[in-house]
């Protein structure tokens, strides 16, 4: 499957990268959440790996999206990213 990155100049195909296993992909995604968003999007903050969701299974990665909700605490958290 081809991954497209949407830019101001149009879509660009992402260069394929080989990962040794799923754990390595999770590690890279957790350490570089900016790879998962488009330019100009609000930042993502990594929260946790392998989160157990009762009755739903395990969530591989959990991120926090800094939306524009006005909250002092949320604004401070988003400012750090």
PEFENUR-V567278 format. One record per pair of residues at least 4 apart in sequence whose ideal C-beta (glycine too) atoms are under 6 Angstrom apart, sorted by the first residue. I is the first residue (numbers start at 1). J is the second residue. If there is no record, write none. Layout:
i: (I	I)
j: (J	J)
This chain:
i: (2	3	4	5	5	6	6	7	19	19	20	26	26	28	29	30	30	33	33	33	37	37	42	43	43	44	44	45	45	46	47	47	48	49	50	51	51	52	53	66	69)
j: (13	14	11	12	14	11	38	12	24	25	24	60	61	32	61	46	61	44	46	63	41	44	66	66	81	63	65	64	81	63	62	64	62	61	58	59	62	58	59	78	74)
